[in-house]
């Protein structure tokens, strides 16, 4: 697969994650801050902290998506730094999907795990052993 296409695919996944995480996180955070959030399973202040981290992840995904689209050198490092937060985002999205059965959260989880797989591919395709095996 062409490396530029892989970088562009990772950028598009990042932008989708940014939008699909920021909108529900922002709406839920607004509901918590205005006192309209009523859920007996979750404590509102802890859930608000999770939503704030979701908004921060969305901002970082937008920045990283722009860097991947432009094929900058530091974009792979930023993607690697976002590896664990995206796994956590996928885990939270699966948790919310299990509670609500809303396919938006299942889609976010699949996108997050797909993006994590693409990050692994970005590093594997750069490794000298892969280049040596691919050239044979």
C-alpha positions in Angstrom: 0.0 0.0 0.0 1.2 3.5 -0.8 2.5 5.2 2.3 0.9 8.5 1.3 -2.5 6.8 1.2 -1.9 5.2 4.6 -1.1 8.6 6.0 -4.2 10.1 4.4 -6.4 7.2 5.7 -5.0 7.8 9.2 -5.7 11.6 8.9 -9.3 10.9 7.8 -9.8 8.5 10.7 -8.4 11.1 13.1 -10.8 13.7 11.8 -13.8 11.4 12.1 -12.8 10.5 15.7 -12.4 14.2 16.5 -15.9 15.1 15.3 -17.6 12.0 16.6 -16.1 12.3 20.0 -16.3 16.1 20.4 -20.0 16.4 19.6 -21.3 13.9 22.2 -18.6 14.9 24.7 -19.5 18.6 24.4 -23.2 17.9 24.7 -22.8 15.7 27.7 -20.4 18.2 29.4 -22.9 21.0 28.8 -25.7 18.8 30.3 -23.5 18.1 33.3 -22.5 21.7 33.9 -26.1 23.0 33.6 -27.4 20.3 36.0 -29.5 18.4 33.4 -27.5 15.2 33.5 -29.4 12.5 35.4 -27.8 9.1 35.4 -27.9 6.9 38.5 -25.0 4.7 37.3 -22.4 7.4 36.9 -21.2 10.1 39.2 -21.4 13.5 37.3 -18.1 15.1 38.3 -16.1 12.0 37.3 -18.0 11.7 34.0 -17.4 15.4 33.3 -13.7 14.8 33.7 -13.9 12.0 31.1 -15.8 14.3 28.7 -13.1 17.0 29.1 -10.5 14.5 28.2 -12.6 13.5 25.2 -12.6 17.1 24.1 -8.8 17.3 24.5 -8.4 14.1 22.5 -10.6 15.6 19.8 -8.4 18.7 19.6 -5.3 16.5 19.4 -6.9 14.3 16.7 -7.6 17.4 14.6 -4.0 18.6 14.9 -2.6 15.1 14.2 -4.9 14.7 11.2 -3.7 17.9 9.7 -0.1 16.8 10.3 -0.7 13.4 8.8 -2.4 14.9 5.7 0.6 17.2 5.2 3.0 14.2 5.7 5.1 16.0 8.4 7.9 14.1 10.2 6.4 14.6 13.7 3.0 13.3 12.8 3.9 9.6 13.4 5.3 10.6 16.8 2.1 12.4 17.7 0.0 9.5 16.5 2.1 7.3 18.8 1.5 9.6 21.7 -2.2 9.3 21.1 -2.1 5.5 20.9 -3.2 4.8 24.5 -5.8 7.7 24.7 -7.4 6.3 21.5 -7.5 2.8 23.0 -9.2 4.3 26.1 -11.6 6.2 23.9 -12.5 3.0 22.1 -13.0 1.3 25.5 -15.3 4.1 26.7 -17.2 4.1 23.5 -17.8 0.4 23.8 -18.9 0.9 27.4 -21.4 3.6 26.4 -22.6 1.5 23.4 -23.2 -1.4 25.9 -25.4 0.9 28.0 -27.2 2.8 25.2 -27.1 0.5 22.1 -26.4 3.7 20.0 -24.5 2.7 16.9 -22.6 6.0 17.0 -20.5 4.8 19.9 -19.9 1.5 18.2 -18.7 3.4 15.1 -16.4 5.5 17.3 -15.0 2.4 18.9 -14.3 0.7 15.6 -12.7 3.9 14.2 -10.5 4.2 17.3 -9.3 0.6 17.1 -8.8 1.0 13.3 -6.7 4.1 13.8 -4.6 2.3 16.4 -4.0 -0.5 13.8 -3.0 2.1 11.2 -0.5 3.6 13.7 1.1 0.2 14.0 1.2 -0.1 10.2 2.8 3.3 9.9 5.7 2.2 12.2 6.0 -1.3 10.7 6.2 -0.1 7.1 9.0 2.2 8.2 11.1 -0.5 9.8 14.2 -1.7 8.0 13.3 -5.4 8.3 10.0 -4.8 6.5 11.7 -2.8 3.8 14.2 -5.7 3.3 11.4 -8.3 3.2 9.2 -6.3 0.8 12.1 -5.7 -1.6 12.7 -9.5 -2.0 
